[in-house]
Amino acid sequence: MSISVLAIIALMVLLNSLLAAYELALASARPERLRALAAQRRRGAAAAAYMKERIEGSLAVVQLGITFVGAIAAATGGANAEEQISPWIMQTLGVREGVADFISVALLVVPLSAITIVAGELIPKVFAIRNAEFVCLALSPAMRVFALVAFPIVWVFETVTKLVVAIGSTFVPDHAQGGDRHTGLHELRAQVNLLRASKVIGHEQEQIIIQASRLSDMKVRDIMLPAEDIVMVLADGSLAENLVIAHLDLHTRFPVAGKKGDPQSIVGYVTFKEMILLAKTHPENPQIEEITRPLISLPANLTVSEALRRMLAEHLHLALVRDDEDRVVGMITQEDVFEELFGDILDEFDRLPRHIAPSGRQWILGGGATLGRLRDLLKRPTLGGELSETTTVNDWLHGAAGRRLRGGDVLQIDGASIIVRKVRRRQVTEALLDPNPAASAPTKAAEPPARTTV
């Protein structure tokens, strides 16, 4: 076999490898990434984006090229085999011409196929998978020129492909077509897992991406604060009374209700900072209506992602949630959404205080104080029964009550009288314990009324 024939076959195998690599790289490349690179004026990015947007025609160009170079390699090798190898086999082995032709072609096809599979398919495709962006940008300009030259043939292939695919799609169920949203989310999570395994991102970033993908599936009603748990200040209440409510619940913003304890009468919201400022600027006749801000309402079946978009667009930190009958069923805050992304977000007031301080004959207990420490101070080792020494006051009181506690609730436990003084997010942050209620002065009447917390 002459050097020129070998050179032609080697060139065709090389072209086949380039086409195979480009085919896989183009299919793997993300269109939004290619458009971003084109906007950055990266070399070859505009051509790559063009070819990606016309994927049917691009694949037709690739297949046309692969078929063309394969035919040239086969024709060149086959003709040379019949002219040079076949006569030598006939002379050496003494076989008939037909048998010699078959053996000569086999001697050419077997090694050529092996070389084509390894060098023309496997190696370039593996390289393309690992360097899809590089291959796509490097080869797209030349492939675009080839597509323009072969436009008539490519147009026919592309049209037939689209027609056949469209007809075939009518027989495929919608849920099996792979283009639905849920399939896209599964693919996204698979990509995130791959990035985590490759150590491109860490565990925290992985969780944020996964949780963010779920926001479009979650409804506002799934994360809202129920209406019965909303802490409200009164529109017609005195500023002093409303400041007491704010002091007990330690929040920054409070809905304003026209009727006490009625979420259906909410007319807006106020901030604690403006309540303090109002007390300074209008000490004689402060009216909370002066600082009441409007409060938007969101449907309960609205997606969390859309709710967050609206709240950010309107610069609002909280919104009411209404059902189909326009009744207030809850409240949602930006913090509720962010906690779905990042987990619980704790501020200074969310950490249960651990103080235990005497107050006359009574003791002021922080919700995070432990039973072990309380037993030591009171010298009552049986307080709390069999609960461990690390049990917090919050857990102890909730377990003893068997229900949700509110500010002002009074409990009788193990001979001690306990008044719940402050509750935040359903956790007791402060309580007043009287170890000997019979010997104490009647101080309970001075305690604030029961409160519901956010």
C-alpha positions in Angstrom: 0.0 0.0 0.0 1.5 3.3 -1.1 2.3 6.2 1.2 -0.2 8.5 -0.5 -3.1 6.0 0.2 -2.1 5.7 3.9 -1.9 9.5 4.1 -5.4 9.8 2.7 -6.8 7.2 5.1 -5.0 8.8 8.1 -6.4 12.2 7.1 -9.9 10.8 6.9 -9.6 9.2 10.3 -8.4 12.6 11.7 -11.3 14.4 10.1 -13.7 11.7 11.5 -12.3 12.3 15.0 -12.8 16.0 14.8 -16.4 15.6 13.6 -17.1 13.0 16.3 -15.6 15.3 19.0 -17.6 18.3 17.7 -20.8 16.4 17.6 -20.6 15.4 21.3 -19.2 18.8 22.4 -22.1 20.7 20.7 -24.7 18.4 22.2 -23.1 18.8 25.7 -22.6 22.6 25.6 -25.2 24.7 27.3 -26.8 27.3 25.1 -26.9 30.0 27.8 -23.2 29.5 28.4 -22.4 29.9 24.7 -24.5 33.0 24.5 -22.7 34.5 27.5 -19.3 33.7 25.9 -20.5 35.3 22.7 -21.5 38.4 24.6 -17.9 38.5 26.0 -16.7 38.2 22.3 -14.8 35.0 22.9 -13.3 33.6 19.7 -15.6 31.1 18.1 -18.4 31.7 20.6 -20.7 33.4 18.2 -20.4 30.6 15.7 -20.9 28.0 18.5 -24.1 29.8 19.7 -25.3 29.9 16.1 -24.8 26.2 15.6 -26.3 25.3 19.0 -29.5 27.2 18.2 -29.8 25.3 14.9 -29.0 21.9 16.4 -30.9 19.8 13.8 -28.9 21.4 11.0 -25.7 21.3 12.9 -26.0 17.5 13.5 -26.9 17.1 9.8 -23.7 18.8 8.9 -21.7 16.6 11.2 -23.3 13.4 9.9 -22.8 14.5 6.3 -19.1 15.1 7.1 -18.7 11.7 8.9 -20.4 9.9 6.0 -18.3 11.8 3.4 -14.9 11.1 5.1 -15.9 7.5 5.8 -16.8 6.9 2.2 -13.5 8.4 1.0 -11.5 6.2 3.3 -13.4 3.1 2.4 -13.2 3.8 -1.4 -9.4 4.6 -1.2 -8.6 1.5 0.9 -10.9 -0.8 -1.1 -9.5 0.2 -4.5 -5.9 -0.2 -3.2 -6.6 -3.6 -1.7 -8.0 -4.9 -5.0 -5.1 -3.5 -7.0 -2.1 -4.4 -4.8 -3.0 -6.8 -2.0 -5.4 -9.2 -3.8 -2.8 -10.2 -6.6 -0.2 -10.9 -3.9 -2.6 -13.1 -2.0 -3.5 -15.0 -5.1 0.1 -15.6 -5.9 1.2 -16.5 -2.3 -1.8 -18.6 -1.2 -2.8 -19.9 -4.6 -6.5 -19.1 -4.1 -9.1 -17.9 -6.5 -9.6 -14.2 -7.3 -12.9 -13.9 -5.4 -11.4 -15.4 -2.3 -8.3 -13.2 -2.6 -10.4 -10.1 -2.9 -12.4 -11.0 0.2 -9.2 -11.6 2.2 -7.6 -8.4 1.0 -10.6 -6.3 2.0 -10.8 -8.0 5.4 -7.1 -7.4 6.0 -7.8 -3.7 5.3 -11.2 -3.3 7.0 -10.4 -5.0 10.4 -7.4 -2.8 11.3 -9.0 0.3 9.7 -12.2 -0.2 11.8 -10.2 -0.7 15.0 -8.2 2.5 14.3 -11.4 4.4 13.4 -13.2 3.2 16.6 -10.3 4.1 18.9 -8.7 7.1 17.2 -11.8 8.4 15.3 -14.5 7.9 17.9 -13.6 6.9 21.5 -10.6 9.2 22.1 -12.1 12.3 20.6 -15.5 11.8 22.3 -13.9 11.3 25.7 -11.8 14.4 25.1 -14.9 16.3 24.0 -16.8 15.3 27.2 -14.1 16.7 29.4 -13.5 19.8 27.2 -16.8 20.5 25.6 -16.5 24.3 25.7 -13.0 24.3 24.2 -13.9 21.9 21.4 -17.1 23.7 20.6 -15.5 27.1 20.3 -12.5 25.8 18.4 -14.4 23.9 15.7 -17.6 25.9 15.3 -16.3 28.5 12.9 -15.1 25.9 10.4 -18.3 23.9 10.8 -20.4 27.0 10.2 -18.5 27.5 6.9 -19.1 23.9 6.0 -22.8 24.3 6.8 -23.1 27.2 4.4 -21.3 25.4 1.6 -23.5 22.3 2.0 -26.6 24.3 2.7 -29.0 22.7 0.2 -28.2 19.2 1.4 -28.2 20.2 5.0 -31.6 22.0 4.6 -33.1 18.8 3.2 -31.7 16.7 6.1 -32.8 19.3 8.7 -36.3 19.6 7.3 -36.8 15.8 7.1 -35.4 15.4 10.7 -37.8 18.0 12.1 -40.8 16.5 10.3 -40.1 13.0 11.4 -39.4 14.1 15.0 -42.6 16.1 15.1 -44.6 13.1 13.9 -43.0 10.8 16.3 -43.5 13.1 19.2 -47.3 12.9 18.8 -47.1 9.2 19.9 -45.0 9.9 23.0 -46.8 10.8 26.3 -46.2 14.3 27.6 -44.6 13.0 30.8 -42.2 10.8 28.9 -40.8 13.5 26.6 -38.1 14.6 29.0 -38.7 18.3 28.5 -41.0 18.9 31.5 -40.0 21.0 34.5 -39.6 18.1 36.9 -37.2 16.4 34.6 -35.2 19.6 34.4 -35.0 19.8 38.2 -33.8 16.2 38.4 -31.1 17.1 35.8 -30.1 20.2 37.8 -29.8 18.2 41.0 -27.7 15.6 39.2 -25.4 18.3 37.9 -25.1 19.7 41.5 -24.2 16.3 42.8 -21.5 16.0 40.1 -20.1 19.4 41.0 -20.0 18.5 44.7 -18.3 15.2 43.9 -15.8 17.1 41.8 -15.2 19.5 44.7 -16.2 22.5 42.6 -18.7 23.5 45.3 -19.1 22.6 48.9 -21.9 21.0 50.9 -23.4 24.4 51.9 -23.5 25.6 48.2 -25.0 22.3 47.2 -27.8 22.6 49.7 -28.6 26.2 48.7 -28.9 25.3 45.0 -31.1 22.3 45.7 -33.3 24.3 48.1 -33.5 27.1 45.6 -34.7 24.7 42.9 -37.5 23.6 45.3 -38.9 27.1 45.8 -40.8 27.0 42.6 -42.6 23.8 43.8 -43.4 25.1 47.3 -46.5 27.1 48.0 -46.8 30.1 50.3 -49.1 28.2 52.6 -46.4 25.6 53.2 -44.1 28.0 55.0 -46.4 30.8 56.2 -47.0 31.6 59.9 -50.6 30.6 60.7 -53.0 33.4 61.4 -53.6 32.3 65.0 -49.9 32.7 65.7 -49.6 36.3 64.4 -48.7 38.9 67.0 -50.6 42.1 66.3 -50.5 45.6 67.8 -53.8 47.5 68.0 -54.7 50.4 65.7 -56.7 52.1 68.5 -54.5 51.0 71.3 -52.2 53.2 73.3 -48.6 53.4 72.3 -47.6 52.1 75.8 -49.8 49.0 75.4 -48.4 48.3 71.9 -44.8 48.8 73.2 -45.5 46.2 75.9 -46.6 43.8 73.1 -43.5 44.5 71.1 -41.3 44.1 74.2 -42.8 40.6 74.9 -42.3 39.3 71.4 -39.0 41.0 70.4 -39.7 41.4 66.7 -38.9 44.3 64.3 -42.2 44.5 62.5 -45.8 44.0 63.8 -49.1 43.9 61.8 -51.6 46.5 63.0 -55.1 45.1 63.6 -58.4 47.1 64.1 -59.7 44.5 66.5 -57.7 42.7 69.2 -56.6 39.2 68.2 -58.5 39.4 64.8 -56.1 38.9 61.9 -59.0 39.7 59.5 -58.9 43.3 60.7 -55.2 43.8 59.9 -54.8 47.2 58.1 -51.0 47.4 57.8 -47.8 47.1 59.8 -45.4 49.2 61.9 -41.8 48.9 62.8 -40.5 48.9 66.3 -38.0 51.6 65.5 -40.7 53.9 64.4 -42.8 53.1 67.5 -39.9 54.3 69.6 -39.4 57.4 67.4 -43.1 58.2 67.7 -42.9 58.1 71.5 -40.1 60.7 71.3 -41.7 63.0 68.7 -45.3 62.8 70.0 -45.0 62.1 73.7 -48.4 63.7 74.5 -50.7 62.1 71.9 -48.9 59.4 69.9 -51.2 57.8 67.3 -50.0 54.5 65.8 -51.9 55.2 62.6 -49.3 57.9 61.8 -46.6 55.3 61.3 -48.7 52.4 59.9 -47.4 51.2 56.5 -49.4 49.3 53.8 -49.2 45.6 53.8 -49.7 43.5 50.6 -51.5 40.2 50.4 -50.5 37.1 48.6 -52.5 34.1 47.5 -52.0 31.0 49.6 -51.4 28.9 46.5 -48.7 31.3 45.1 -45.3 29.7 44.7 -42.6 30.8 47.2 -40.3 31.9 44.4 -42.9 34.3 43.0 -43.8 35.5 46.5 -40.1 36.3 47.1 -39.8 38.1 43.8 -42.8 40.3 44.6 -41.6 41.1 48.1 -38.2 42.1 46.8 -39.6 44.2 44.0 -41.8 46.1 46.4 -39.2 46.3 49.2 -41.4 44.6 51.7 -40.3 42.3 54.5 -43.6 40.7 55.2 -47.0 40.1 53.6 -50.4 38.7 54.5 -51.5 35.3 53.0 -55.1 35.0 51.9 -57.1 32.0 50.8 -59.6 31.7 47.9 -62.3 33.4 50.0 -60.0 36.4 50.7 -59.6 35.5 54.3 -56.3 36.0 56.1 -54.8 32.6 56.8 -51.3 33.5 57.7 -48.3 35.8 57.2 -45.0 35.3 55.4 -41.7 37.1 55.7 -38.5 37.3 53.7 -36.8 35.5 56.6 -39.2 32.5 56.1 -38.1 32.2 52.5 -34.4 32.6 53.3 -34.6 29.9 56.0 -35.8 27.5 53.3 -32.6 28.3 51.5 -30.1 28.6 54.3 -31.8 26.8 57.2 -32.8 28.4 60.5 -31.5 32.0 60.7 -31.0 32.9 64.4 -30.5 36.4 65.7 -29.6 37.6 69.2 -33.2 37.1 70.4 -33.5 33.6 69.0 -30.8 32.2 71.2 -32.6 31.1 74.4 -31.0 33.0 77.3 -29.5 30.9 80.0 -29.6 33.2 83.0 -31.0 32.3 86.4 -31.4 35.3 88.6 -33.0 35.8 92.0 -35.9 38.3 92.3 -37.0 38.5 95.9 -38.4 35.0 96.8 -38.7 34.2 93.1 -36.3 33.3 90.3 -36.1 34.7 86.8 -35.3 31.9 84.4 -34.0 32.1 80.9 -35.5 29.5 78.5 -32.1 28.1 77.8 -31.1 27.5 81.4 -30.7 23.8 82.3 -32.5 21.9 84.9 -29.3 20.7 86.4 -28.2 24.2 87.2 -31.7 25.1 88.5 -31.8 22.1 90.8 -28.4 23.1 92.3 -29.4 26.6 93.0 -32.8 25.7 94.5 -31.3 22.6 96.2 -34.3 20.6 94.8 -32.8 17.6 93.0 -36.2 16.1 92.3 -37.4 19.2 90.3 -38.4 18.0 86.8 -38.6 14.4 87.8 -36.5 12.0 85.7 -35.6 14.6 83.1 -31.9 14.9 82.4 -29.8 17.7 83.8 -29.2 19.2 80.3 -33.0 19.6 79.7 -33.7 23.3 79.1 -36.4 25.3 80.9 -38.2 25.8 77.6 -38.3 22.0 77.0 -39.3 21.3 80.6 -42.2 23.7 80.6 -43.5 22.6 77.2 -43.3 19.0 78.2 -45.1 19.6 81.5 -47.8 21.7 79.9 -48.4 19.3 77.0 -49.4 22.2 74.8 -48.2 25.4 73.3 -47.4 28.0 75.9 -48.2 31.7 75.7 -47.0 34.7 77.7 -48.8 35.0 81.0 -49.6 31.2 81.3 -49.2 29.9 84.9 -48.0 26.3 85.5 -47.9 24.4 88.8 -45.0 21.9 88.6 -43.5 19.9 91.5 -44.8 22.3 94.1 -43.5 25.3 92.3 -45.5 28.0 90.5 -44.2 29.2 87.2 -45.4 32.2 85.2 -44.4 32.3 81.5 -43.2 35.8 80.9 -41.9 35.9 77.3 -42.4 33.6 74.3 -40.8 34.0 70.9 -41.4 31.7 68.0 -43.2 29.2 70.3 -40.2 29.0 72.6 -40.2 30.2 76.2 -37.5 32.8 76.5 -38.2 33.9 80.1 -40.2 32.6 83.0 -40.7 33.5 86.7 -40.5 30.6 89.1 -41.8 30.7 92.7 -40.5 27.7 94.6 -42.8 28.3 97.5 -46.0 30.0 96.2 -47.8 29.7 99.5 -45.3 31.9 101.2 -45.0 34.5 98.4 -46.8 37.8 97.9 -49.5 37.8 95.3 -47.5 39.2 92.4 -49.2 37.3 89.6 -51.9 40.0 89.1 -49.1 42.4 88.0 -48.0 40.1 85.2 -48.8 41.1 81.6 -51.8 39.4 79.9 -51.2 36.2 77.8 -49.7 36.8 74.5 -49.4 34.8 71.3 -46.0 35.0 69.5 -44.6 34.8 66.1 
